[in-house]
Structures are given as structure tokens and as C-alpha cells.
Amino acid sequence: LFIPFPQQSGLYEYKIFGGLADVPPELCADVYMDLDFRKEWDQYVKELYEETYDGEKVIYWEVKYPFPLSNRDYVYIRECREMEVDGRKIWVVLARSVAVPQCPEKPGIIRVKSYKQSLVIESDGKAGCKVYMYYFDNPGGMIPSWLVNWAAKSGVPAFLKDIQKACLNYPKSI
């Protein structure tokens, strides 16, 4: 069950393009999909796991928010596909929030009900990769939209630096 997103939330939808030098696209995709490893390198992860409900893999993710804000959690599905387009190998990851009765809201944590992300990773033609991302979430609660938008604008570049560092330290890479 997909949740429709409100038409006018006052929040931005983000389109991001970045490059990760010295990170092959296969490695970037592996690190991005590895939930256990994310718990090690992402300082904002409070809880993160995957469960199967009614035959579908669902991810639960609790994100630490700074005081005095309440933590947020996400319940979403995602899929990663490796594709070949015009001779180029690309990885596509799609994620979207879902409502799952077996994963109810927790007291003191605000459920992010409007979340969607599309991620494309491909080679930069050298030793690195190019990353394209489309992202939207509505963190809910009483956070002014200007603060949410500011945090997203500063958080995305920081996230790209964090994932690049994580890729370079990935224990499963050869």
C-alpha cells in the first residue's frame, strides 16, 4: 500500500547530482544497500532493520534528531536493480514509505509517512561513480518548513561525504 503525498506541504523535493571519486559504482551500491554496515557509519541511525511482512521485505529505520526534537522513524520498501542502458551499467534504487500494521508507531517517535527516494549510480568513466538522487520526505511534527529545507540542503552534501568515507572503509570490499 503506497501512501499518497500531499500536494502542498511547503517542503522541497530534492534532485541531487554528485560524484564520488575513487568509489566504483558496484561498491557504492553495495554500501548503500548494506543496512548492517550503515549502522556503523551513519551517526544518525538509532535503529535499522529489515523484516518480511506478508511476503514483502520492509525496512524500519529510526533516525536520531537533535534535542529538543523528537526522533523520526520510517517504514519503507526499497528495491535495487542492476541494469544495462545503452551499454552502460547502472544501479537503480527505489524506496517509498508504506503502511504496515505489524509495525505500529512508537510513543515519543514521529512516523515519517511521506517518503520517497530514487537513486541512480553509474561509472564516471574513470575509477569513481556518479550518483543521481531524487528525494522527498515530510518529517512531520512542528518543525518549521524553512528549518527542514535548510537541514536537507546542508545534510545531503554531508551524506555524500559520509557515504564516500564508508565506501573507502567497507569491510566486504576486495
Secondary structure, 3 states (H helix, E strand, C coil): CECCCCCCCCCCCEEEEEEECCCCHHHHHHHHHCHHHHHHHCCCEEEEEEEEECCEEEEEEEECCCCCCCCEEEEEEEEEEEEEECCEEEEEEEEEEECCCCCCCCCCCEEECEEEEEEEEEECCCCCEEEEEEEEEECCCCCCHHHHHHHHHHHHHHHHHHHHHHHHCCCCCC
